[in-house]
Amino acid sequence: MKRFTFLKSLVMLFALCLLGTGAAWAQTEQTVTFDMSTYSFNDGARLSANPLTISPITISDEGDGGGSNPAAFYDELRIYTSNVVTISAEPGATITSISFDYTRDGNFNVNAGSYSDGTWTGEAQAVKFEKTGGQIRITSIDVTFRLAAGFVAPPTFSLEEGTYNLGQSHELELTAGEGTTIYYALNGNTTYTEYTRPIILNKTTTVSAYAEDVEGTRSDIVEATYTFEVNSGDNYQAITSAADIVDGGKYLIVAESKNEALSSAESKYRNATAVDIFNQQITNEVNAEGLPYVITLELVEGNTYKLYDETLGQYLASGSSTDLKSDSDGNSNNALWTVTFDNGVVHIVSVATNTREIRHNTVSGSTRFANYAANGQQEPVTLYKKAEASISGSFTIGKAGYATFFTDWTFVMPEGVEGGIVTGAADGNLTVDYCYTAGTVVPANTGLLLKGAATTYTYDLSTETPDAPEVNYLKGSVDGGMTEGEGCLFYMLSYDQEGKNLGFYWGAADGAAFENGAGKAYLALPQAVASQVRGFILDGSTTGISGVTTEATNAPAAVYSLTGVRMGTTTDNLPAGIYIVNGKKVLVK
């Protein structure tokens, strides 16, 4: 009996070992690749300020160990002597190998595992790489990790949480581990939606997200808030023609390909400083250490200018070799420059050394603007002209007195316009609520029927975040595209086929989806609500759209008798009876 009990215990122990082994087998390894060519940092941008994350791995530099140069980005990640870079995993993940694709010196000291010739192996949640000498230039890093059973890493957000300028739009991308699905919600909503494409941010928004594996295990919820405010900095717009140059105008000299602008003076050149370029616009504080310097263009004659530095109270001047110096009075040829454009590219050429022009270069780990050969390999520059902030938009109402409108901005309804939403349809009539009157803040992504005098109206963007209407059958598209709505019939604002009655009519045969214009709204009625009605006529009142039409359609009409005889393209002047119009029976009384 004792022998049986002992054997039984062995069997159970063996089974438990198998279960344990199975759990270990379930911890499959995954690899993420950090490809430095996919990042758009300015040359010289520090890793300490721009940590890299692909869930659940982060590459960071907290300044450990110092060094004469910090770890920084160029076309690759450069790590210098005494830099300490940490590659870490979130709790629940264990790093098992790291491989560097690099040039130059690959020597590192590590705090765990073993490292040799660009490859680390071991088991750790964080590995510190201390550069022992020389410089390594890394083009990519592969990190292999193992997740603990039942652990799912949360999603990674592509944009840092913080404050952004109203009037600019940003794409937020969410990424998570292999084999997981991401779900997200906005502004405290408890209903999460599957993430399938980037989230457009242009108003204050809180984004919450989690990842879920195939077995239904969820990660922790991560959250970030993006605040949009009217910017307080100066605004500059790229110019591409000499016609855009104004005597006395304020400009930034910018290397667009590097996202850098001309800044403070050194003995032989000008330093460069990072700028954020969005849609050929720059919003930036200026004229201080680490900021762009404003240059005033003073016309001398023709296309010859003096370039006055407001911050230093000096003129830009050419010197010997590639020097770009300062001149106190601007009276010499060294302080004169011709400014011309060639296919949108500006050439700021020295009068004194007319084979040289202001260009941007990367030298010995630092970036600068200097007076280089006009046909050299250095980056050309662009002029950005000071402009007013773009915090407004516009729409047009035609002679009919009505228009549809759709935007993903929150805005203030201008004077002279009423904005309506469609809240219902019954007995062949639409119910329109003109709830957005002048001065009212309209939520983003709200389809509207506009009513007002025929003209173009300018509206201001708003930082407010009002709730969208609970019911609105008007939908829309910012960039244009096919109408959307499951189980819906689709209508566009137009005149009927005779060009007489303005209203909402089918945009395609049988109410099928059609191509909607950019910035336009359309009517998407569930089939049960639409009741197969082909069109709704505007009655001119502020309370609704009425007067059901049984034969109007936007598609070209083809009218046949029941015997198959073509009767033309309209039912006007036809005897009473039943006809076939675009494949449907229509009663003419």
N, C-alpha and C positions, 0 to 999 in steps of 0.2 A: 504493500500500500504506500509505504514511504517512497519506494522507488518510482511508482507511478506519479506521485505528486511532484517528485524532483524532475522527471521527464516532462511533465506538463508545464512546470515552471520554465524549463529550458525552451520549450516550444513558444511560450508566451513572450519570453525575452527575445527570442529570435524574431518573432513577429513584430515586436516593438522596434527592434533594430531596423527591420525592413521599412517600417513606417517612417522611422527617422531618416533613413536613407532616401526614401521617396520624397520627403519634405526637402531634403538637400537638393535632390534632382530637380525639384520644382523651381529652385532658385536659378533660373536660366540667366546667362550673362547677356548683356546688351552693350553696344558701343555707340557713342556719340562722337561726331567729328566737328571740331571747331576750325573752320576754313577761314583764315584771316582775309582772304580776298573778298569775302561776302560782307565784310563790315566797312562802313563808310565814315570812319573817324577821320578827323583832320590829321595831317602829318604832325607827329609830336604829341598827340593826345595820350594822356597817361593811363596806364592800366588801372592805377589806383582810383581814378575817377570814372572808369568805364569797365567795370568787371563784366566778364562774359558768362552767360548762363544758358545752358541747354539742360532742362530738367532731367535728372536731379543733380547735375554737375555744375560747379561754378569755378571759374578761374579768376583769381583776384590778387592784388598786391596792396598790402597794408603799410608798405614802406619799411618792412622789416629789414634790418641790415644796412639801410641807407644806400650809399654808392654815389659816385659823382653824377651819374645820369639815371633818372628813374626809368623803369620799364615802360615802353611807349610803342605806339602804333605808327607805322609808315605804310609801306606796301605789305609789311609783315609785322609780327610782334618782335620787338627787339628787347632783349634782356641783357643788362650790363653787369659788370663786376660788382659784387656785393648785393645785388638785388635779390630779394627773396619772394618768389611767387608761389602762391598756395593753390592747389587743385583739390577741391573738397566735394563731398557728396552730402546730400540731405540725410537726416536720420532715417534708417531703414535701408540704406544703400551702402555697399562696400565696394571701393575701388580695387580692382585686381590687376590692371595693367594700364600703362600710359605710354604712348609712342609719339615722339616729336619728328616732324618732317622739317629739316632745318639746314642752314648753311652756317659757316664760320665755326666758332668754338662751342662744342656741345657738352662741356664739363659742368657737372652740378654735384653738390653735396645734398643728400636727402635725409630726412628725419626718420624715415621708416622704409622697410623693404629694401630692394637692391636696384641700382641704376647703372647702366653701362651703354655708352654710345647711342644715346637718344631713346632708350627703352627702360621703363621702370616696371618692376613686377613686385607683387606682394599682396597684402590685404590691409587696407586702412580706410578710414573715413575721410582723412585729410592727409595730403602729402605736401611738404614744403621743399621747394627746389631753390637752393642757394647757389647763385652763380659764383664760381670760384676764381674766375679770371676771364679776360677777353670779352667777347660779345657773341651772343647767339641770335640768329635771325630765323624766326619760326614762321613757316607758311601754313602749317596745320598741326593740330593736336588730336589724336584719337584717344579717347578715355573709355576703357571697358569696365563695367561695374556689374555687381550682382545685387538684386533686390531681395530683401528678406521675404519669406513666404507671407502672403497676405498684405504686403506693403505696396501702395501705389503712390508714386511721386506726384505732387500737385503740378498744375500747369505753370508755364513761364510766360510772363508778359513782355512783349517787345518794346514797350514804351515805359519810361520811368514815371512813377506817380509824381504829380507836381502841378504847377501852374503853366498854362499855355495861353497864347494870344487869341482873343476873339477875332474871328475873321480868317483864321487858318484852320485847315482840316487835316487830321492825322489818321493813319491806319494803324489799328492795334491788332497785332497778330498773337495768337495763343498757341503754344506748343506744349506737348507732353510726351511721355515715354511711348516707346513702340508698343503697338497693340492696345492702346487705350483710346477712349473717346472722351472728348472735352465737352462739358456743358457749362453754360454761362447764364448770368442774369444781370439786369441793369437796375440801378437805383433802388436796391432793397427788395426787388421783386422776388418772391419765393418760388416762382415757376421758372425752372431752368430750361434753356433751349440748347439743342446740339449745335456746337460750333462747326461751321462749314466754310466760312470765309472771313476775311478781316472785318473788324468792327470799326465803323467810321465814327470818329470823335470830333465834334466841333462845338460842343456845349458841355457844361459841367456834368460829369457822368461818373458814377461809381460802378465798377465792373467786378462781379464776383464769379469765380469759376472753380470747378473741380474736374478731376479726371477719373474715369471709371474703366476697369479692365473687363475682359470678356466674361469673367465670373461674377461681375456685379460689385466687386470691391471698389470702394471710392477713396480718393485721396482726401486730405484736409482741404477745406475751402480757402482759397486765397483771394485777396481783395485789394483793389487800388482805386483811388479817386483822382480824376483828372479835372482840374478846375480851369475854366476859361474866363478870362477877364479882358477888359479893354486894355491894350498894352500902353505902358507909360514911356516906352522908349521911342527913339527916332525911327522913321520908316524910309526905306530907300528902294527904288525900283530900277532894274537894269535898263540901260538904254543901248540902242543898236544903230543909231544914226546921228550924224553931226547936227541934224535939225533939232535934236533933243538937248543940245548943249545951250545953256543960257549964261550970258555974261554975269558973273557974280553968283552963279548957282553953286550949291553945296553937293559934294560928291564923295563917295568912297571908291578907292582903287582896290579891286577885288580879283583874286585868282579863283574863278568859279570851280575849276576842276579840283582844287584843294580846300575849298570852303574857308579861305583865309583872306583877310584884308590888311592893307598897309597900316602900320601902327608906329610905335615910338622909334626915335632915331638912334642909330649907333654911329660910330666914327666914319664908316664907309658905306653903310647901307641902311635900309629901314627894316625893322622887325615886322613879323607877320603875327596876326592874332585871329583866333577862330571866330567865324560867323556862321549863323544858321541860315542857310538859303532855302526858301520855300517858294516854289512857283515864281522864281526870279524876283523874289522880294526878300529884303533883309530888315528885320526889326531888332534894333540893338541900341544900347546905350553907347555913347561915343566919348572921345576926347578925355581919356583917363588911362592910367597904367593898365595894360592888358586889354584895352579896348581899341576899336578902330579910330583913326584920326580923320576928321573931316578936312577935305581939301577944297578950297574955293578956286574956281577957274576964272581968272581975270583976263579978258580979251585984250590983246595988244593990236593985232590987225589980222585980217583974213582968217586963217585957221591956227594962228599962233597965240599961245596963252602963257601966262604966269600961273604957277600952281602954289597957292598960298596955304600954308599949314596953320589953321586957326589956333591949334593948341600951343605950338612952339613960337608962333609969331614970326615964322621964317618961311622963305620960299624954297621949294624943292629945286635942287641944282645938280647938274652932272659934274663929275670930277674926272680925274685920270682913271684909266682902266674902266672898271665897272662901277666906280664909286657913285653913290647917290647921296649927296650931302645937303646942307642947308645954306641959304644965302640970306643975308639980313635985309638987303634993299631990293633985290631982284632986277638990278639994272644991267647985268652982264648977260652975254649970250648963253652962259652956262645955266641961267635961270629961265630960259625961254624954251618952250616946247611946242611942236606942232601936234595937233590932235586930229586924226583922220580915222575914217572907218572903211573897212574892206570886207564886204559881205557880212556885216554885223559885228566884225572883230575890230576893236579899237587899237590904234597904234599911237602911243605917246612918245614921240621921237625928240631927242635932244637937238636943238639948233646948233649947239657948239660941236657935238659929235654926232652928225646926222646918220651914222650907221648903227646907232645904238638907241634902244627904247626901254621903257620901264617894263620889266618882266619879273616873274616869280621863280625862285629856285630853292631847292633843298640842298644844303651844304653841311657836311659833318654833323648830321643829327639835328641841325637847327634850320629854320626856314626864314627866308628873307626876300625883300624886294630890292632890286638894284638895276643898274643901267647896262643891260646886256645887248649883245649883237642882235640886230633885228631879225636875222635868219637863224638864230640859235635854237637850242633844244629846250630852253627854259619855257615855262608856262606863260601864255599870253594873259593879259589882264582885261578886265571889263570895268566900265564906269557904272556906278549905281547912283542915281540922282535922288536927292531928298524929296519925299512926297508925303502927302497926307495918308493917314492910316486908312486902310480899306475895311471899314466896318459897316458897309451899307450894300444894298442890292437894289434891283429894280424889276418891275414887271409892266406889261403893256395891256391895256384894255382897248379893244378895237371899237369901230363905229357902232357895233351892235349893242354896246354898253355892258357886255358880259365877257368873261374869260375864265378859264380854269388855271390853277397855279398849284405847284408843288415844289417844296424845297426842304432840304434837311437842316436848314438853319432855323433857330428861333428868332422871330422878328416882330417889330411893332407895326401894326396896320397903319398905313399913312392916311392923312386927311382925304376925304372925298371918296373913300372906298368902303364897301361892306363885304365881308368874307363869310360865305355860307357853307355849311356842311349838310349833307343829306342824311337824315336820321330815320327815314322810313319810306315805304311805298305801299299803297293800298288802293284798290278800286281804280287802278290806272293813273294814280296821282302820286307824285313825289312830295315828301315833306322836307323843306329846306329851312334850316335855322341859321339866320344871318347873325350869328352870335359874336363875330369878330368885327367890331366897329372900330372907327378911328381911335388910335391910342391903346387898343387892346393888344396884349402880347399873344402871338399865335405860336402854338407848340410846333416844334420841328416835325417834319414828316406828316403834316396834316394836309390832305387834299381839300382844295377850296374851289368854290364857285364865286368869282369876284363880280361885283356890280359897281359901276361908276361911270363917269364921263370918259369919253375916248381920249386917252393920252397915256404917256409913260409916267409911272409913279416910282419914286425912290423911297425905300424903307430902311430903317436902322435895325441893325442886329441887336439882340438883347442877351444879357447874361442871365436872365431869369429862366427858370425851368418849370413852366406850367405843365399840368397833366394833359395828356392828349384826350380828346373827347372819347367817351365810352363807346358811342356808336357813330360811325361815319362811313357811309358806303362809297365816299369819294376816296380813291386811292391815287397813286401817282408814281412817277419815276424821275429821278434827278437827271440822269444821262439819257433817258429814252430806253425803250425796250418793250418786250411783249407784256401785255396786261396779265395780271396774276390774280387768282382767286379760285379755290377749289369749288366746283359745283356752281359757278357763277355765269351769268350773261353779262356782256361788256358793252358799254355805251360810251360814245364820245360826244362832246359838245359841238354841234354843227347845225347848219340849216338842213332842211329836208331836201329830197332829190330835186324839188322844183325851185330850191333857193328861196323859200318863202318863210317857213316857220322855224325859228331858232329853238333848239332843244337838245335833249340827249337821245341819240339814235344808235342803233347797232353799228359798230365800226367794222364789222365783217358779217358775212352771211350767217344766219342762225344765232347771232349773238356770240360767235366764237371770239377767241383772243385775237387782238390786233396789235400792230406796232404803235406804241404810244410815243408822243413827242417828248423831248427833253424839257423838264420843268413844267409839264402839263399834268393835270389830273384827269381821271376817267371814272366812270361810274361802274362799280362791280356789284351787281345785285345777285344774291342767291336765287337760284331758279324758282324756288317756292315763293319768294317775294316778288320776283319779276313777273311771274305768271305769263311768260312768253310775250309780254308786251314789247313791241319793236321800238317804240319811241315815246318820249314824254316831251310835250311842248311847253316852252317857257310862257307863263301867262302874264308876266310883267309885274306880278305882285311880290311882296316881301315874305309871303307865307308859304309859297309852294310852287310846284311845277305840275300843271294839270293838262287835261285834254289829250287823252290817250289816242295814239294814231295806230291804225292797224295795217297800214301799207307803207309807211315811211321806213327807209333804210338807207344807209350811206352807200351801199353797194349799187352799181348801175342796175337799173330795173330792166327786167324783161317780162312783158305782160302777154299771157296767152289765154285764149278761150279754153273751155273744158274740152273742146274737140281738137285742141292742138294748134289752132291758128294764131300766129303772132299778131298782137294788137298794138304793138309799139312799146314805149318806155314809160308810159304814164296811164293812170286810170281815169284821168280827167276826160270828161265828155263821153265816157263809155256808158252804154245803157246799163240799167240796174241788173245785177246778176253776180254770179260767182266767177272769179278769174284766178289764174295761176300767176303769182308775182314772185319772181326769184324762187320758184319751186314750192311756194306756199299758197294755199287757197285764201283768197281775200274777197269779202263781201262788199260790193259797191251798191249803195242805196240810191 
